[in-house]
Amino acid sequence: MSGTPNELPRLYTPAEVAEAMRCSKWWVLEQARRGRVPYCVVAGSYRFRAEHYAAILRLLEVWPDEVPRSAPPPRSARAIPEVPVGHLRARVPRRLRGVPTIDTAA
């Protein structure tokens, strides 16, 4: 680099990248913090070059042929396993356990 300002790459803030992507600044920062997208750190702040922005778009791009074929079926289409169920009986409430009932009083 010869040091002229015109030859230096333009660095974009997370807010500018978020505006271009139409998402929140928080999302862009979170992706950079987790190492999911390329970025630069300048004076402790995240910055993005045009190449970073293009790479982020490529990473997030999904084409119909790339959709995973092994996706689980919708919840309503899943088979419910057959489990034998015994008959259930309600428990007598604690406050009524010592009180005689009609069946036991006779």
PyMOL CGO cylinders between C-alpha atoms (Angstrom):
from pymol import cmd
from pymol.cgo import CYLINDER

trace = [
    CYLINDER, 0.00, 0.00, 0.00, 1.28, 3.38, -0.86, 0.3, 1, 1, 1, 1, 1, 1,
    CYLINDER, 1.28, 3.38, -0.86, -0.68, 5.05, 1.93, 0.3, 1, 1, 1, 1, 1, 1,
    CYLINDER, -0.68, 5.05, 1.93, -3.14, 7.14, -0.07, 0.3, 1, 1, 1, 1, 1, 1,
    CYLINDER, -3.14, 7.14, -0.07, -6.67, 7.13, 1.37, 0.3, 1, 1, 1, 1, 1, 1,
    CYLINDER, -6.67, 7.13, 1.37, -8.22, 6.15, -1.97, 0.3, 1, 1, 1, 1, 1, 1,
    CYLINDER, -8.22, 6.15, -1.97, -6.35, 2.82, -1.99, 0.3, 1, 1, 1, 1, 1, 1,
    CYLINDER, -6.35, 2.82, -1.99, -7.39, 1.80, 1.52, 0.3, 1, 1, 1, 1, 1, 1,
    CYLINDER, -7.39, 1.80, 1.52, -10.37, -0.54, 1.81, 0.3, 1, 1, 1, 1, 1, 1,
    CYLINDER, -10.37, -0.54, 1.81, -13.60, 0.97, 3.10, 0.3, 1, 1, 1, 1, 1, 1,
    CYLINDER, -13.60, 0.97, 3.10, -14.62, -0.48, 6.46, 0.3, 1, 1, 1, 1, 1, 1,
    CYLINDER, -14.62, -0.48, 6.46, -18.31, -0.69, 7.33, 0.3, 1, 1, 1, 1, 1, 1,
    CYLINDER, -18.31, -0.69, 7.33, -19.82, -0.64, 10.81, 0.3, 1, 1, 1, 1, 1, 1,
    CYLINDER, -19.82, -0.64, 10.81, -22.19, -3.37, 12.01, 0.3, 1, 1, 1, 1, 1, 1,
    CYLINDER, -22.19, -3.37, 12.01, -25.03, -0.85, 11.73, 0.3, 1, 1, 1, 1, 1, 1,
    CYLINDER, -25.03, -0.85, 11.73, -24.23, -0.21, 8.06, 0.3, 1, 1, 1, 1, 1, 1,
    CYLINDER, -24.23, -0.21, 8.06, -24.05, -3.94, 7.31, 0.3, 1, 1, 1, 1, 1, 1,
    CYLINDER, -24.05, -3.94, 7.31, -27.31, -4.51, 9.18, 0.3, 1, 1, 1, 1, 1, 1,
    CYLINDER, -27.31, -4.51, 9.18, -29.01, -1.74, 7.22, 0.3, 1, 1, 1, 1, 1, 1,
    CYLINDER, -29.01, -1.74, 7.22, -27.81, -3.23, 3.92, 0.3, 1, 1, 1, 1, 1, 1,
    CYLINDER, -27.81, -3.23, 3.92, -29.04, -6.70, 4.99, 0.3, 1, 1, 1, 1, 1, 1,
    CYLINDER, -29.04, -6.70, 4.99, -32.25, -5.31, 6.50, 0.3, 1, 1, 1, 1, 1, 1,
    CYLINDER, -32.25, -5.31, 6.50, -31.64, -6.97, 9.84, 0.3, 1, 1, 1, 1, 1, 1,
    CYLINDER, -31.64, -6.97, 9.84, -30.73, -5.76, 13.30, 0.3, 1, 1, 1, 1, 1, 1,
    CYLINDER, -30.73, -5.76, 13.30, -27.32, -4.50, 14.35, 0.3, 1, 1, 1, 1, 1, 1,
    CYLINDER, -27.32, -4.50, 14.35, -27.50, -6.94, 17.26, 0.3, 1, 1, 1, 1, 1, 1,
    CYLINDER, -27.50, -6.94, 17.26, -27.79, -9.91, 14.86, 0.3, 1, 1, 1, 1, 1, 1,
    CYLINDER, -27.79, -9.91, 14.86, -24.72, -8.83, 12.87, 0.3, 1, 1, 1, 1, 1, 1,
    CYLINDER, -24.72, -8.83, 12.87, -22.69, -8.34, 16.07, 0.3, 1, 1, 1, 1, 1, 1,
    CYLINDER, -22.69, -8.34, 16.07, -23.84, -11.68, 17.49, 0.3, 1, 1, 1, 1, 1, 1,
    CYLINDER, -23.84, -11.68, 17.49, -22.82, -13.55, 14.32, 0.3, 1, 1, 1, 1, 1, 1,
    CYLINDER, -22.82, -13.55, 14.32, -19.39, -11.89, 14.45, 0.3, 1, 1, 1, 1, 1, 1,
    CYLINDER, -19.39, -11.89, 14.45, -18.99, -12.64, 18.19, 0.3, 1, 1, 1, 1, 1, 1,
    CYLINDER, -18.99, -12.64, 18.19, -19.76, -16.31, 17.60, 0.3, 1, 1, 1, 1, 1, 1,
    CYLINDER, -19.76, -16.31, 17.60, -17.35, -16.48, 14.67, 0.3, 1, 1, 1, 1, 1, 1,
    CYLINDER, -17.35, -16.48, 14.67, -20.03, -17.33, 12.11, 0.3, 1, 1, 1, 1, 1, 1,
    CYLINDER, -20.03, -17.33, 12.11, -19.18, -14.49, 9.72, 0.3, 1, 1, 1, 1, 1, 1,
    CYLINDER, -19.18, -14.49, 9.72, -15.90, -12.87, 8.65, 0.3, 1, 1, 1, 1, 1, 1,
    CYLINDER, -15.90, -12.87, 8.65, -14.94, -9.52, 10.18, 0.3, 1, 1, 1, 1, 1, 1,
    CYLINDER, -14.94, -9.52, 10.18, -12.06, -7.26, 11.22, 0.3, 1, 1, 1, 1, 1, 1,
    CYLINDER, -12.06, -7.26, 11.22, -11.41, -5.84, 14.67, 0.3, 1, 1, 1, 1, 1, 1,
    CYLINDER, -11.41, -5.84, 14.67, -10.23, -2.24, 14.60, 0.3, 1, 1, 1, 1, 1, 1,
    CYLINDER, -10.23, -2.24, 14.60, -9.60, -0.52, 17.92, 0.3, 1, 1, 1, 1, 1, 1,
    CYLINDER, -9.60, -0.52, 17.92, -11.80, -3.09, 19.67, 0.3, 1, 1, 1, 1, 1, 1,
    CYLINDER, -11.80, -3.09, 19.67, -14.76, -2.62, 17.30, 0.3, 1, 1, 1, 1, 1, 1,
    CYLINDER, -14.76, -2.62, 17.30, -16.11, -4.98, 14.67, 0.3, 1, 1, 1, 1, 1, 1,
    CYLINDER, -16.11, -4.98, 14.67, -15.69, -3.71, 11.11, 0.3, 1, 1, 1, 1, 1, 1,
    CYLINDER, -15.69, -3.71, 11.11, -16.57, -5.29, 7.78, 0.3, 1, 1, 1, 1, 1, 1,
    CYLINDER, -16.57, -5.29, 7.78, -15.05, -4.91, 4.32, 0.3, 1, 1, 1, 1, 1, 1,
    CYLINDER, -15.05, -4.91, 4.32, -17.06, -5.26, 1.11, 0.3, 1, 1, 1, 1, 1, 1,
    CYLINDER, -17.06, -5.26, 1.11, -15.54, -8.74, 0.71, 0.3, 1, 1, 1, 1, 1, 1,
    CYLINDER, -15.54, -8.74, 0.71, -16.79, -9.68, 4.18, 0.3, 1, 1, 1, 1, 1, 1,
    CYLINDER, -16.79, -9.68, 4.18, -20.29, -8.52, 3.28, 0.3, 1, 1, 1, 1, 1, 1,
    CYLINDER, -20.29, -8.52, 3.28, -20.23, -10.57, 0.07, 0.3, 1, 1, 1, 1, 1, 1,
    CYLINDER, -20.23, -10.57, 0.07, -18.98, -13.63, 2.01, 0.3, 1, 1, 1, 1, 1, 1,
    CYLINDER, -18.98, -13.63, 2.01, -21.75, -13.21, 4.61, 0.3, 1, 1, 1, 1, 1, 1,
    CYLINDER, -21.75, -13.21, 4.61, -24.36, -13.19, 1.86, 0.3, 1, 1, 1, 1, 1, 1,
    CYLINDER, -24.36, -13.19, 1.86, -22.83, -16.33, 0.31, 0.3, 1, 1, 1, 1, 1, 1,
    CYLINDER, -22.83, -16.33, 0.31, -22.85, -18.08, 3.71, 0.3, 1, 1, 1, 1, 1, 1,
    CYLINDER, -22.85, -18.08, 3.71, -26.51, -17.29, 4.27, 0.3, 1, 1, 1, 1, 1, 1,
    CYLINDER, -26.51, -17.29, 4.27, -27.61, -18.13, 0.74, 0.3, 1, 1, 1, 1, 1, 1,
    CYLINDER, -27.61, -18.13, 0.74, -29.76, -21.26, 0.33, 0.3, 1, 1, 1, 1, 1, 1,
    CYLINDER, -29.76, -21.26, 0.33, -30.68, -22.76, -3.04, 0.3, 1, 1, 1, 1, 1, 1,
    CYLINDER, -30.68, -22.76, -3.04, -33.55, -25.24, -3.47, 0.3, 1, 1, 1, 1, 1, 1,
    CYLINDER, -33.55, -25.24, -3.47, -31.18, -28.10, -4.40, 0.3, 1, 1, 1, 1, 1, 1,
    CYLINDER, -31.18, -28.10, -4.40, -29.24, -27.57, -1.17, 0.3, 1, 1, 1, 1, 1, 1,
    CYLINDER, -29.24, -27.57, -1.17, -32.23, -28.04, 1.14, 0.3, 1, 1, 1, 1, 1, 1,
    CYLINDER, -32.23, -28.04, 1.14, -31.50, -31.05, 3.36, 0.3, 1, 1, 1, 1, 1, 1,
    CYLINDER, -31.50, -31.05, 3.36, -33.50, -34.08, 2.30, 0.3, 1, 1, 1, 1, 1, 1,
    CYLINDER, -33.50, -34.08, 2.30, -33.35, -35.67, 5.74, 0.3, 1, 1, 1, 1, 1, 1,
    CYLINDER, -33.35, -35.67, 5.74, -35.47, -33.00, 7.40, 0.3, 1, 1, 1, 1, 1, 1,
    CYLINDER, -35.47, -33.00, 7.40, -37.91, -34.49, 9.91, 0.3, 1, 1, 1, 1, 1, 1,
    CYLINDER, -37.91, -34.49, 9.91, -41.51, -34.78, 8.70, 0.3, 1, 1, 1, 1, 1, 1,
    CYLINDER, -41.51, -34.78, 8.70, -44.07, -32.29, 9.99, 0.3, 1, 1, 1, 1, 1, 1,
    CYLINDER, -44.07, -32.29, 9.99, -45.30, -33.03, 13.49, 0.3, 1, 1, 1, 1, 1, 1,
    CYLINDER, -45.30, -33.03, 13.49, -48.80, -34.04, 12.36, 0.3, 1, 1, 1, 1, 1, 1,
    CYLINDER, -48.80, -34.04, 12.36, -47.37, -36.67, 9.99, 0.3, 1, 1, 1, 1, 1, 1,
    CYLINDER, -47.37, -36.67, 9.99, -45.26, -38.44, 12.60, 0.3, 1, 1, 1, 1, 1, 1,
    CYLINDER, -45.26, -38.44, 12.60, -46.42, -41.84, 13.70, 0.3, 1, 1, 1, 1, 1, 1,
    CYLINDER, -46.42, -41.84, 13.70, -47.48, -42.03, 17.32, 0.3, 1, 1, 1, 1, 1, 1,
    CYLINDER, -47.48, -42.03, 17.32, -46.02, -45.15, 18.91, 0.3, 1, 1, 1, 1, 1, 1,
    CYLINDER, -46.02, -45.15, 18.91, -48.51, -47.68, 20.23, 0.3, 1, 1, 1, 1, 1, 1,
    CYLINDER, -48.51, -47.68, 20.23, -48.02, -47.87, 23.99, 0.3, 1, 1, 1, 1, 1, 1,
    CYLINDER, -48.02, -47.87, 23.99, -50.27, -50.09, 26.06, 0.3, 1, 1, 1, 1, 1, 1,
    CYLINDER, -50.27, -50.09, 26.06, -52.17, -47.93, 28.53, 0.3, 1, 1, 1, 1, 1, 1,
    CYLINDER, -52.17, -47.93, 28.53, -53.69, -49.36, 31.67, 0.3, 1, 1, 1, 1, 1, 1,
    CYLINDER, -53.69, -49.36, 31.67, -56.89, -48.04, 33.17, 0.3, 1, 1, 1, 1, 1, 1,
    CYLINDER, -56.89, -48.04, 33.17, -56.37, -45.04, 35.37, 0.3, 1, 1, 1, 1, 1, 1,
    CYLINDER, -56.37, -45.04, 35.37, -58.09, -44.43, 38.68, 0.3, 1, 1, 1, 1, 1, 1,
    CYLINDER, -58.09, -44.43, 38.68, -58.28, -41.08, 40.37, 0.3, 1, 1, 1, 1, 1, 1,
    CYLINDER, -58.28, -41.08, 40.37, -56.63, -40.83, 43.77, 0.3, 1, 1, 1, 1, 1, 1,
    CYLINDER, -56.63, -40.83, 43.77, -58.73, -39.93, 46.75, 0.3, 1, 1, 1, 1, 1, 1,
    CYLINDER, -58.73, -39.93, 46.75, -57.87, -36.38, 47.91, 0.3, 1, 1, 1, 1, 1, 1,
    CYLINDER, -57.87, -36.38, 47.91, -55.85, -36.30, 51.13, 0.3, 1, 1, 1, 1, 1, 1,
    CYLINDER, -55.85, -36.30, 51.13, -58.54, -34.40, 53.01, 0.3, 1, 1, 1, 1, 1, 1,
    CYLINDER, -58.54, -34.40, 53.01, -61.07, -37.17, 52.26, 0.3, 1, 1, 1, 1, 1, 1,
    CYLINDER, -61.07, -37.17, 52.26, -58.91, -40.22, 52.96, 0.3, 1, 1, 1, 1, 1, 1,
    CYLINDER, -58.91, -40.22, 52.96, -60.14, -40.78, 56.52, 0.3, 1, 1, 1, 1, 1, 1,
    CYLINDER, -60.14, -40.78, 56.52, -63.78, -39.86, 55.86, 0.3, 1, 1, 1, 1, 1, 1,
    CYLINDER, -63.78, -39.86, 55.86, -66.13, -42.81, 55.43, 0.3, 1, 1, 1, 1, 1, 1,
    CYLINDER, -66.13, -42.81, 55.43, -67.86, -42.97, 52.02, 0.3, 1, 1, 1, 1, 1, 1,
    CYLINDER, -67.86, -42.97, 52.02, -71.21, -44.42, 51.09, 0.3, 1, 1, 1, 1, 1, 1,
    CYLINDER, -71.21, -44.42, 51.09, -69.56, -47.59, 49.72, 0.3, 1, 1, 1, 1, 1, 1,
    CYLINDER, -69.56, -47.59, 49.72, -67.57, -48.31, 52.91, 0.3, 1, 1, 1, 1, 1, 1,
    CYLINDER, -67.57, -48.31, 52.91, -70.26, -47.23, 55.39, 0.3, 1, 1, 1, 1, 1, 1,
    CYLINDER, -70.26, -47.23, 55.39, -72.73, -49.88, 54.29, 0.3, 1, 1, 1, 1, 1, 1,
]
cmd.load_cgo(trace, "trace")
